[in-house]
Amino acid sequence: MLAKIKELSKDTAIYGISTIIGRFLGFLLVPFYTNVSSISPSDFGVYSNVYAYLAFLNIVFIYGMDAAYMKYTSISGDANKKKTFSTAYIFVFFSSLFLAIILFFLRNHFSALMEIPINFHHLTQYVILILIFDTLSLIPFANLRLERKAGRFTAFKFTNILVNISLNLVLILKYKMGIEAIFLANLISSIVTFLLLIPEILNKLTFKIDVALLKKMLWFGIPYLPASIAAMIVNVIDRPVVLAMTNSTTLGIYQANYKLGIFMMLFVSMFQYAWQPFFLNNAKEKNAKELFAKILTLFMIVSSLIWIVLTLFVDNFARLEIYHHKTIIGREYLSGLVIVPIILLGYLFNGMYYNFQAGIYIKEKTKYFPYVTGAGALVNVVVNVLLIPVLGIIGAALATLAAYMVMAAGLFYFAQKFYKIPYEYEKILKIITLIFITGIVYYYLYFQIGLILIYKLILLVGFLVSLLILNIFEKNEIQYAINLFRSNFKK
């Protein structure tokens, strides 16, 4: 078991290098956007809203075929891997072109639907092209994950981010293009990434489609379409709702502070990249269920530590002055810092949701994904509508948290029904209880007394001591974690 956990931790660390470095560099654009004169909070709100719809369309364009490819490649012999890749990739290639043509001819209606101001209608053309190149890169990236080619995966992802950031700086600072620069930089970086992946694609492509296999893959993947759309609703529906119920300036403030949840999101994302191929490749191991149970406990321990540190000190980070009284997050945006601990906790529950996916994948019960994500989406919309008029952007953040909690609970129910894993329930319940108690104390101090440094240190020490007193993180596990880190670092 320890060897398997070490394997997962190593892959997580490798994917984490590209994810953390890449997305952190991308996060650095937030201070840039919120401090440059050519992008106002209102413009930042428009950008946030368009990218919310872009996220939805990404789901539609791939319709679960990347997940289906990973599933059927993991169970196919070496002789059939090219056939599986070709079947999935060729079908996605033509379907992407078909959907892009439809969007192009309906682009005016598309712009109106997204509530894009007339002077920004041309952004839809960037969106369509970004969709094509991003979609055509998804299956090759999935193949790199399955083959554990984390080095290439990391290099390609990092190149994408580096090109994107460089172009943002040049186009905004030198050419004063405003938010259009964000879309143009994204498009060019997506094209560069696709070009880098061409050798990987040609190495696997046979230009033949296995119709019988395609039917199986569609049967497995299509449930991902409504499920993924619902999951994306959970991720981004707050943007258009906040825009509809407030204004683009408020949305800009909300989105800028939502981005501070990136540090928890990074951990969850790099875990997810390693976790999916890991549980597919280890599902037939004799002690697979015990292994998966221990991994959830370790995930909860690490993510709770990330949560407490970020919750207590992210505002200090955001208020740091970087240049001539310019703060990390522009001063006009700092009023939204109150939502960050809630967003961080939402990502933690999202990580639990990813943990529970193992049983659904292994038993091929993807038809239950739409029920779970649909419930999360419904909760998100309802809570947004109810709480935004009362609590403003705090209500939107609470809606996201509620949705992720519902999704985690729902997927746990269905996964356990078909693939029962003996999770360490007592430890997990203790961790969640400790987080909520700490969160209540945090907000009481925040609103009633003021959260000065001494109170933050007391909360941090109290949280760490509680983990030991409650036997959540036992001494032998601490030593194992240290040894695991050392061995991965040496390699």
C-alpha positions in Angstrom: 0.0 0.0 0.0 2.8 2.4 0.9 4.4 1.9 -2.5 1.2 2.7 -4.2 0.6 5.8 -2.2 4.2 6.8 -2.9 3.5 6.3 -6.7 0.4 8.6 -6.4 2.2 11.2 -4.4 5.1 11.3 -6.9 2.7 11.8 -9.9 0.8 14.4 -7.9 4.0 16.2 -7.2 5.1 16.1 -10.9 1.7 17.3 -12.1 1.8 19.8 -9.3 5.0 21.4 -10.7 3.2 22.3 -13.9 -0.1 23.1 -12.3 1.3 25.2 -9.5 3.9 27.0 -11.5 1.7 27.5 -14.5 -1.4 28.5 -12.7 0.4 30.6 -10.2 2.0 32.5 -13.1 -1.5 32.8 -14.5 -2.7 34.1 -11.2 -0.1 36.8 -11.3 -2.1 38.3 -14.1 -4.9 39.1 -11.6 -2.9 41.7 -9.9 -1.8 42.9 -13.3 -5.4 43.1 -14.6 -6.7 44.8 -11.4 -4.0 47.5 -11.4 -3.6 48.5 -15.1 -5.6 51.6 -16.2 -6.7 50.0 -19.5 -8.9 47.4 -17.7 -11.6 48.8 -15.4 -13.5 46.7 -12.9 -16.4 46.8 -15.3 -14.2 45.4 -18.2 -12.9 42.7 -15.8 -16.5 41.8 -15.1 -17.1 41.4 -18.9 -14.1 39.2 -19.3 -15.2 37.1 -16.3 -18.6 36.6 -17.7 -17.4 35.6 -21.2 -15.0 33.1 -19.7 -17.8 31.6 -17.7 -19.6 30.8 -20.9 -16.4 29.6 -22.5 -16.1 27.0 -19.7 -19.6 25.7 -20.5 -18.8 25.4 -24.2 -15.6 23.5 -23.5 -17.8 20.8 -21.9 -20.1 20.7 -24.9 -17.3 20.4 -27.4 -15.7 17.4 -25.7 -18.9 15.7 -24.3 -17.0 13.3 -22.1 -14.9 11.7 -24.8 -11.7 12.4 -23.0 -13.0 10.5 -19.9 -14.3 7.7 -22.2 -10.9 7.5 -23.9 -9.1 7.1 -20.6 -11.5 4.4 -19.4 -11.3 2.2 -22.5 -7.5 2.8 -23.1 -6.8 1.7 -19.5 -8.6 -1.7 -20.1 -7.4 -2.3 -23.7 -4.3 -4.2 -24.7 -1.3 -2.5 -26.2 -2.3 -3.6 -29.7 -5.7 -1.8 -29.4 -4.5 1.5 -27.9 -4.0 3.2 -31.2 -7.4 2.1 -32.4 -8.9 3.6 -29.2 -7.1 6.9 -29.6 -8.0 7.2 -33.3 -11.6 6.4 -32.8 -12.0 9.1 -30.1 -9.8 11.7 -31.7 -11.2 11.6 -35.2 -14.8 11.8 -34.0 -13.9 14.7 -31.7 -12.1 16.5 -34.5 -15.1 16.5 -36.9 -17.7 17.2 -34.2 -15.6 20.2 -33.0 -15.5 21.6 -36.5 -19.3 21.1 -36.9 -20.0 22.8 -33.6 -17.6 25.7 -34.4 -19.4 26.4 -37.7 -22.8 26.5 -36.0 -21.4 29.0 -33.4 -19.9 31.1 -36.1 -23.1 31.6 -38.0 -25.0 32.2 -34.7 -22.3 34.5 -33.3 -24.6 37.5 -33.0 -27.2 35.6 -31.0 -24.4 34.1 -29.0 -23.0 37.5 -28.1 -26.5 38.7 -27.0 -27.0 35.6 -24.9 -23.7 36.2 -23.1 -24.7 39.9 -22.5 -21.6 41.1 -24.1 -21.6 44.9 -24.7 -21.7 45.8 -28.4 -18.2 47.1 -28.5 -16.9 43.7 -27.4 -19.0 41.5 -29.7 -16.0 40.6 -31.8 -14.7 38.6 -28.8 -16.9 35.7 -29.8 -14.7 35.0 -32.7 -11.7 34.5 -30.4 -13.9 32.2 -28.2 -14.8 29.9 -31.2 -11.2 29.5 -32.2 -10.0 28.9 -28.6 -12.7 26.2 -28.3 -11.4 24.3 -31.4 -7.8 24.2 -30.4 -8.4 23.5 -26.7 -10.7 20.6 -27.6 -8.3 19.1 -30.0 -5.6 19.0 -27.3 -7.7 17.3 -24.6 -7.4 13.7 -25.7 -3.6 13.9 -26.4 -3.2 15.4 -22.9 -5.3 12.5 -21.5 -3.0 10.1 -23.2 0.1 11.6 -21.7 -1.5 11.2 -18.3 -2.4 7.6 -18.9 1.1 6.8 -20.1 2.5 8.6 -17.1 4.5 11.0 -19.3 4.2 13.7 -16.7 7.4 15.4 -18.0 6.0 16.1 -21.4 2.6 17.0 -19.9 4.3 19.5 -17.6 6.4 21.0 -20.4 3.5 21.5 -22.8 1.3 23.0 -20.0 4.0 25.3 -18.9 4.7 26.5 -22.4 1.0 27.3 -22.8 1.1 29.5 -19.7 4.4 31.1 -20.5 3.2 32.2 -24.0 -0.1 33.3 -22.6 1.4 35.5 -19.9 4.1 37.0 -22.2 1.5 38.0 -24.8 -0.8 39.5 -22.1 2.0 41.7 -20.9 3.0 42.8 -24.4 -0.5 43.3 -25.8 -1.8 45.2 -22.7 1.2 47.3 -21.8 2.6 48.1 -25.3 -0.5 47.9 -27.5 -3.1 49.0 -24.9 -5.6 46.3 -26.1 -7.5 46.0 -22.9 -9.4 42.8 -22.3 -9.2 41.8 -26.0 -5.5 41.1 -25.3 -6.6 38.4 -22.8 -8.5 36.5 -25.5 -5.9 37.0 -28.3 -3.2 35.7 -25.9 -5.3 32.7 -25.0 -5.9 31.9 -28.6 -2.2 32.1 -29.6 -1.1 30.0 -26.6 -3.8 27.4 -27.4 -2.5 27.1 -31.0 1.1 26.8 -29.8 0.1 24.0 -27.5 -1.8 22.1 -30.2 1.3 22.4 -32.5 3.5 20.9 -29.8 1.1 18.0 -29.4 1.0 17.1 -33.1 3.9 14.6 -32.9 2.0 12.9 -30.0 -1.2 12.8 -32.1 0.4 11.5 -35.2 2.2 8.8 -33.3 -1.2 7.4 -32.1 -3.4 8.2 -35.1 -4.3 5.5 -37.6 -7.1 7.4 -39.4 -9.6 4.6 -38.7 -12.8 4.6 -36.6 -14.0 1.4 -34.8 -17.8 1.9 -34.9 -18.5 -0.6 -32.2 -15.9 0.9 -29.9 -17.2 4.4 -30.7 -20.7 3.4 -29.5 -19.3 2.1 -26.2 -17.3 5.3 -25.7 -20.3 7.5 -26.5 -22.4 5.4 -24.1 -19.8 6.0 -21.4 -19.0 9.6 -22.2 -22.4 11.1 -23.2 -23.6 11.1 -19.5 -20.7 13.4 -18.9 -22.3 16.1 -21.1 -25.2 16.9 -18.8 -23.1 16.0 -15.7 -20.2 18.2 -16.8 -22.6 21.1 -17.8 -24.2 20.8 -14.3 -20.7 20.7 -12.7 -19.7 23.7 -14.7 -22.9 25.5 -13.6 -21.6 25.0 -10.1 -18.3 26.5 -11.1 -19.4 29.5 -13.0 -23.1 30.2 -12.7 -22.4 32.7 -9.9 -20.8 35.0 -12.4 -23.8 35.7 -14.7 -26.1 35.6 -11.6 -24.0 38.2 -9.8 -23.9 40.3 -13.0 -27.7 40.0 -13.4 -28.4 40.9 -9.7 -25.8 43.5 -9.2 -23.5 45.0 -11.9 -20.3 44.3 -13.8 -18.1 46.2 -11.2 -19.4 44.0 -8.4 -18.7 41.0 -10.5 -15.2 42.2 -11.2 -14.6 42.5 -7.4 -16.1 39.1 -6.8 -14.1 37.4 -9.5 -10.8 38.9 -8.5 -11.1 37.6 -5.0 -12.6 34.3 -6.1 -9.3 33.8 -7.9 -7.5 33.8 -4.5 -8.9 30.4 -4.0 -6.4 29.3 -6.6 -4.1 27.9 -4.0 -6.6 25.2 -2.9 -7.7 24.7 -6.4 -4.2 24.0 -7.5 -3.8 21.3 -4.9 -7.1 19.7 -5.9 -6.3 20.0 -9.6 -2.9 18.4 -9.4 -4.4 15.6 -7.2 -7.1 15.0 -9.8 -4.6 14.8 -12.7 -2.8 12.0 -10.9 -5.8 10.4 -9.2 -7.9 9.4 -12.2 -5.3 7.3 -14.0 -4.1 6.0 -10.6 -7.4 4.4 -9.5 -8.1 3.1 -13.0 -4.7 1.4 -13.1 -4.9 0.0 -9.6 -8.6 -1.0 -9.4 -7.7 -4.7 -9.7 -5.2 -4.7 -6.9 -6.1 -6.9 -4.0 -6.1 -4.1 -1.4 -7.5 -1.4 -3.7 -10.4 -0.3 -1.5 -8.2 0.0 1.6 -5.7 2.0 -0.5 -8.4 4.3 -1.8 -9.7 4.8 1.8 -6.3 5.8 3.1 -5.8 8.2 0.3 -9.0 10.1 1.1 -7.8 10.5 4.7 -4.4 11.8 3.6 -6.1 14.1 1.1 -8.3 15.6 3.8 -5.4 16.1 6.2 -3.3 18.0 3.6 -6.2 20.0 2.3 -7.4 21.0 5.8 -3.8 22.3 6.5 -3.9 24.3 3.3 -7.3 25.7 4.2 -6.4 26.9 7.6 -3.1 28.6 6.5 -4.7 30.3 3.5 -7.8 31.3 5.4 -5.8 33.1 8.1 -3.2 34.8 5.9 -4.5 35.2 2.4 -5.6 38.8 3.2 -2.1 39.7 4.3 -0.9 38.4 0.9 -3.5 40.3 -1.0 -2.7 43.6 0.7 1.0 43.4 0.1 2.3 46.5 -1.7 4.2 45.6 -4.8 4.9 48.9 -6.6 4.1 52.5 -5.8 1.3 51.7 -3.3 -0.1 49.1 -5.7 -1.3 46.0 -3.8 -1.3 42.3 -5.0 -5.1 42.7 -5.6 -6.0 46.3 -6.6 -7.3 48.4 -3.8 -10.6 48.8 -5.5 -11.1 45.0 -5.2 -10.0 44.4 -1.5 -13.5 44.6 -0.1 -14.2 41.2 -1.5 -11.5 39.4 0.5 -14.2 38.2 3.0 -15.3 35.5 0.5 -12.0 33.7 0.2 -12.2 31.2 3.1 -15.6 30.1 1.8 -14.2 29.6 -1.7 -11.3 27.6 -0.3 -13.6 25.3 1.6 -15.7 24.8 -1.5 -12.6 23.6 -3.4 -11.9 21.2 -0.5 -15.3 19.6 -0.9 -14.7 19.5 -4.6 -11.6 17.5 -3.9 -13.7 15.0 -1.9 -16.0 14.7 -4.9 -13.1 13.8 -7.1 -12.0 11.2 -4.6 -15.5 9.5 -4.7 -15.3 9.3 -8.5 -13.3 6.1 -8.3 -16.2 3.7 -7.7 -18.3 5.3 -10.4 -15.6 5.0 -13.0 -14.5 1.4 -12.0 -18.1 0.1 -12.1 -19.0 2.2 -15.2 -21.9 3.9 -13.5 -21.4 7.3 -15.1 -25.1 7.6 -15.7 -25.4 8.8 -12.1 -23.1 11.8 -12.6 -26.0 13.9 -14.0 -28.1 13.3 -10.9 -25.3 14.4 -8.6 -24.0 17.4 -10.6 -27.6 18.4 -11.4 -28.4 18.5 -7.7 -25.3 20.6 -7.1 -26.2 23.0 -9.9 -29.8 23.4 -8.7 -28.6 24.1 -5.2 -26.1 26.7 -6.5 -28.7 28.6 -8.5 -31.3 28.6 -5.7 -28.9 29.7 -3.0 -27.4 32.3 -5.3 -30.9 33.8 -5.9 -31.8 33.7 -2.3 -28.6 35.0 -0.7 -27.2 37.5 -3.1 -29.9 40.1 -2.4 -29.2 39.6 1.4 -25.5 39.0 1.6 -24.1 40.2 -1.7 -21.0 38.4 -2.9 -20.8 36.4 0.3 -24.1 34.8 -0.7 -22.6 33.8 -4.0 -19.6 32.2 -2.3 -21.9 30.3 0.1 -23.9 29.1 -2.9 -20.7 27.6 -4.4 -19.8 25.9 -1.1 -23.3 24.5 -0.7 -23.2 23.1 -4.2 -19.9 21.4 -3.7 -21.0 19.8 -0.4 -24.2 18.4 -2.1 -22.1 17.0 -5.0 -19.6 15.3 -2.6 -22.4 13.8 -0.6 -24.4 12.7 -3.6 -21.4 11.0 -5.3 -20.4 9.4 -2.1 -23.9 7.8 -1.9 -23.9 6.4 -5.4 -20.2 5.3 -5.3 -20.7 3.4 -2.0 -23.8 1.7 -3.4 -21.8 0.1 -6.2 -18.3 0.0 -4.9 -18.2 0.2 -1.1 -14.9 1.6 0.3 -14.2 1.4 4.0 -13.3 5.0 4.5 -11.9 6.2 7.9 -15.2 8.0 8.7 -14.3 9.0 12.3 -11.2 10.9 11.1 -12.9 12.5 8.2 -15.8 13.7 10.4 -13.4 15.2 12.9 -11.6 17.1 10.2 -14.8 18.6 8.7 -16.1 19.5 12.2 -12.8 21.1 13.1 -12.8 23.2 9.9 -16.4 24.4 10.5 -15.8 25.3 14.1 -12.6 27.2 13.1 -14.5 29.0 10.3 -17.3 30.1 12.7 -14.7 31.5 15.1 -12.8 33.2 12.2 -15.9 35.1 11.0 -17.0 36.0 14.5 -13.6 37.7 15.0 -13.6 39.1 11.5 -16.9 40.9 11.9 -17.1 41.6 15.6 -13.6 42.2 17.0 -11.1 42.4 14.1 -8.8 39.6 13.0 -5.4 40.8 14.3 -2.2 38.8 13.9 -2.3 37.3 17.5 -5.8 35.9 16.9 -4.7 34.3 13.6 -1.7 32.6 15.3 -3.9 31.3 18.1 -6.4 29.9 15.6 -3.5 28.3 13.6 -1.9 26.7 16.7 -5.3 25.5 18.0 -6.1 23.9 14.7 -2.7 22.0 14.5 -2.9 20.9 18.1 -6.4 19.7 17.6 -5.3 17.4 14.7 -3.0 15.6 17.1 -5.2 15.6 20.2 -8.1 14.1 18.1 -5.7 11.5 16.7 -6.5 12.7 13.2 -2.9 12.8 12.2 -1.0 10.2 14.1 2.7 10.3 14.8 3.5 7.4 12.5 1.6 9.1 9.7 3.6 12.3 10.2 6.9 10.3 10.0 5.6 8.5 6.9 4.7 11.8 5.2 8.1 13.2 6.0 9.9 10.2 4.5 7.6 10.3 1.5 8.4 13.9 0.8 12.1 13.3 1.2 12.1 10.3 -1.2 10.1 12.3 -3.8 12.4 15.3 -3.4 15.5 13.2 -3.9 14.1 11.7 -7.1 
